[in-house]
Amino acid sequence: MKEMVKRFFTEESGQGMTEYALILALVSIIAIVALGFLGDEIKTVFENITTKLKPEGAGGTT
């Protein structure tokens, strides 16, 4: 029993995977927050690009 408890506290095989998961979660949260703040500006940029790329006289709604 002592050996099992000792091995539980000294084994580090899953530590790297856990660190990568935490980094991925942090980057995802930052990306979501950034898109939340910049969403309207990004939408406007893409709408302007779409408008400029449309041929003259092309019908349709956006």
C-alpha positions, 0 to 999 in steps of 0.5 A: 500500500505504501509503495502504491501511494509513493508511486502515485505522488512521484509518477509524472507520465501524464504531466506533459499532456495536462500542461498542453491541455491547459495551454490549449484551453488558455489560448482558446479562451483568449481567442474567443474573448478577442473575437468577441471584442473585434467581431463587428470590426472584422465583419465590417472589413469582410463586408467591404471586401465582398462589396468591392469584389462584386461585379457591377450590376450584380444583383442580390442581397447581403 
